[in-house]
Amino acid sequence: MSKEVWGYHEHPKRREPDWEVHSQTSAVRDGLARSGFGETSEALYLNSGFTYTDAQEAADAFTDQTDHFLYSRFHNPTVAMFEKRLAAIEGAEHCVATASGMAAMFASLACILETGDHVVASAAMFSSCHVVITEILPKWGVTYELVKANDKAGWEKALSKKVKAVFIESPSNPLLEIVDIRFVSDLAHKVGATVIVDNAMASPVLQKPLALGADVVMYSATKHIDGQGRVLAGALLGSFSYIYEKLIPFVRHTGPTISSFNAWVLVKSLETMDLRVTRMTESAQTIAEFLEGHAKIKSVRYPGLPSHPDHKIAMQQMSGGGTTIGIEFGGSQKDAFAFMDALTIIDISNNLGDSKSLITHPASTTHRRLSTDVQAEMGISPSVLRLSVGLEHVDDLIKDLNQALSN
């Protein structure tokens, strides 16, 4: 089975480059499927269904005997452009887009798990991912074990027995803990486990989990990939066997379908993703260095800082420290709230990876669903803040942070 199963048609080109193009070029050019009108920008196909020339063509299409789109819950030409383009950037064989990051996360595990299976996951993760693994999957008879990000002995012990799937979030949300993806993947593969990496915090620009040994990469495409606060979306990337034999049968029948309009927005977003993430990461590094020396800040957690406990591993598997900074305020929750309220440029919002700088208080927002004990295990105290650095000029952001800290 190949991409033609989706009814995907590439517009004829004069000829292909005889060199391997840069991923930024892929972000602009790959997956382009022009209609007969020869439009420059990618077309937007909002239709739900497709027609056939005769009954036999329809029958052949449903048995994959002919190259034809079937139904936009299954697939769509605009969605296909986004998936092919993101796969080219990621270096993956195939990609499936979903309606949200959590739809992708749930599908990544649900498509391969059954009663009696065991999952191992990194302990620090986004709260909804934590709920899926520790509350929803156990209702199906799936057991789990959580391991701290940098606990090599813990990973060795957890992956010394039969495991069906390993779920890693690295860097983690919100305090940017780092998992050695190569180390864990090598251990996992010895026991036949599928390694899934949530790469949303790093983005495809800064980290390539498949090249580090992972089997599947998961994204909340809302962050960084769109990165402009416009659409919800998710994506899963991996091998032919995982995507076609496991994932596609699951998503076709359960329907976590991305809208073609959202896919079109993401196609255009990919063209500028490298530029945006690179600039945001440069600013985040500068801001992290500024914050680390401030008297009112107890600690700064940022992979690009030598003070990060896993700085060395982070710099081995990432090309930059990322766009997000974990901050432990040197005071109470009341003090942290007063600081947030004093900001004039940076918005208070629970989103991240956006072109606008955003700050949130995880304990009362993104990770509120977790118990105080679980929050404490993740290092999320009432004085912890998460800063997502955007595209504003870094000097203005530092001035805004400085004046808020001075109040």
Secondary structure, 3 states (H helix, E strand, C coil): CCHHHHCCCCCCCCCCCCCCCCHHHHHHHCCCCCCCCCCCCCCCCCCCECCCCCHHHHHHHHCCCCCCCCECCCCCHHHHHHHHHHHHHHCCCEEEEECCHHHHHHHHHHCCCCCCCEEEEECCCCHHHHHHHHHHHHHHCCEEEEECCCCHHHHHHHCCCCCCEEEEECCCCCCCCCCCHHHHHHHHHHCCCEEEEECCCCHHHHCCHHHHCCCEEEEECHHHHHCCCCCCCEEEEECHHHHHHHHHHHHHHHCCCCCHHHHHHHHHHHHHHHHHHHHHHHHHHHHHHHHHCCCCEEEEECCCCCCCCCHHHHHHHCCCCCCEEEEEECCCHHHHHHHHHHCCCCEECCCCCCCCCEEECHHHCCCCCCCHHHHHHCCCCCCEEEEECCCCCHHHHHHHHHHHHHC
